[in-house]
Amino acid sequence: MAIVLTVAPLGGSDLSDWMGGWAKRQGGEVIRVPGGADLSMDAIPETAKNLDYLIQDTLRHSKEDVIVLGHSQGCQVVGEWLREYADADPYRLRFVLTGNLERAFFGYAFNKVSWIPKGNIRGITPNDTAFKVLDIGREKDAWANFPGGLWAMLRLVFSPAHLDYSMVNPENLDIVGHKKVFNTNYVNVR
């Protein structure tokens, strides 16, 4: 059993039912991390601070493991936490990310052309930490698997795969690509 902390994407969608209700199937409580889910410049750092509080509090008051589930902007919050906080028991805490636009090698932030303004991009999600991270991107999710180039930039807003991970199950992935760096597993799925 594990307690799952969910970090919402832009717009604040509830991730309790994400990936066919995967968070609920972990057997413990599902807790939504309060915060942002908007385009303001302080949304990501403020939500990362809230995430840190919940991680510390949950680990201190429970014997269960903790899984942090984030999608899209929720992954940016996790990246911020890994850069700025990352002070917890790596044996009891792990991360599952979907649609991460800041994922190394594949994501929008990694492959965007340099002349495009940075916007709310915080940087590439760290992959050299003590924490296990499963970073899942659907093959046709243009944000998580951005091929680069101007034409791809124009198609980003029309990426329905980014909004639909209903058939993705972290325990049984239909893998089409994989790269492991330290404790981070980058997985591309159908």
N, C-alpha and C positions, 0 to 999 in steps of 0.2 A: 504494500500500500504506500501511496505517496500523496502529499498535498501538492496541488497544482496551482501556481500563481499565474494568472493570465494577464498579458499586457496587450491592450487593444491596438488595432490599426487605426489609421486616420478615419475619423467618423465615429469611433468608439464602439464598434461591433463587439458583442459578447462572444468570447471564444469558448464558452462552455460546450457548445455544440459543434465547434470547429472539428474538422476531420471526422465527421460522423460521431461526435461525442467522445472523442479519445480522452479528453481531460477527465470526464466523469468516470470513465472505465478504469482509471488508475486506483480507484477504491477509497481515496481519501477525500478531503474537502477540496472544492474548487473556489479560489478566492481571486476576485478581480482587483488588479492593482489600480488604485485611483490615480487620475491625472489626465493630462493633455489630450491626446488624440486629435490635435488640431495643428495648424501650420505656424503657430506663433513660435518665435525663436526660443522661448523658455519652456515649451511643452515637453521636449525630450529630457533636458536636464532635471526639471522638476519631477517628472514621472520616474526617472532613474533614482532620484532621492527617495521617493515613495517606495520604489521597488526594494531599495536597500533596507529601508525600515522593515518592510514585510518579510524579507528574507531573514534578517537578523532575529526578528521577533518570532517567526515561525520555527526557525531552527532551535531557538532558546526554549520555547514552550512546548515543543512536540518531539517525539522520538522518531517520527516518520521522516522519510526522505522528502526533499522538495524538488519539484520540477517547475521550471519557468517556461511557459509557452507564450511565444510572441509571434505576431504576424505583421509584416510590412513595417509600419512605423513602430510597432511593438518591438521589432528586431533592432531598430535604431536605439530604442531605450535600453535594450539588453546590451548593445554595443557600448553605449555610454556607461552602463554599470560596470562592464568588464574593464573599461579604461579608467574610470574614476574611483571605483569602490573595490570590487573583486576581493573582498575580505570575508570569506566564509569557508566552511568545511567542504573541500572539493569532493569528499567521499559521500556527502549527503545532499549535494546540490548539483543539478545538471540542467541543461537548457535544450529546448526543442524550438527551432525557428523555422518559419515557413514564409516564403515570399520576401526574403531578405534582400532589399535593394542595395545594401552595403556589404554583401558577401564578397569575399575575395574570389578572384578568378572569373566569376560569372556575372555578378550583379551590376546593376546600372552604375553605381558609384565607381566601380573598378574599371568599367569599359566606356564610360561617357567621354566624349571629346573634351579636351581641356578648355576650349573657348566657351563652353556652356557654363553659365553661372552656377556656383556651388549650391545656392539655395539653402535648404535645411539639411543637407548632407553633412554628417558629423565626421565621417571618415570610414575606413574599412573596419568591419567588426573584427576585433582582435581574435587571432586564432592560436596564440601562443601562451594561453593561460593554463592553470591547473584544472580547469573545469571541463567536463565532457560537454560538447556541443554537437547536436545533430542539426545541421543546416540543410533543410529540404527546399528545393526549388522545382516547380513543375516545368517540364521541358518547354512548354509554350507560354509560360509566365514571363513576359518581356521584362519585367522589373527584376526578377531573380535570375534570369538567364538572358541578359541584354547582349545582343550581338555587336553592338556599336554601330556608329554611322547615323547620318541624318534621317534616312528613311525609317530606321528603327525608332529614332526619337519621336517621330510623328505618330508611330503606332502605339506608343506606350499607353496612352489613355484608352485605347481600344484593346486592352489585354484582359479578356474575360477569364482566362486561366488564373490570373492573379487573385481573383475574387472567389475562386472555387477550388478548394482543397478537400471537397467532401469525400472523394474516393481515395484519399491518401491515408494510409495507416502506418504510423511510425514503426509498428512491430512487424509489418509485412509490406515492404516497399517494392514497387515495380521499378527497379533501378535501371536507368539508361546511361548514367555517368556517375563516377565517384572519384573523389580525391580526398585523401586524409592528410591533414597538417597538424602535428602535435596531437592535441585531444579533440580537434574539430574534424568531424566527418561532413564533407560537402557531398550531398547526394542530389542527383537530378533524377526525377521520376516522370512517368507519363502523365 
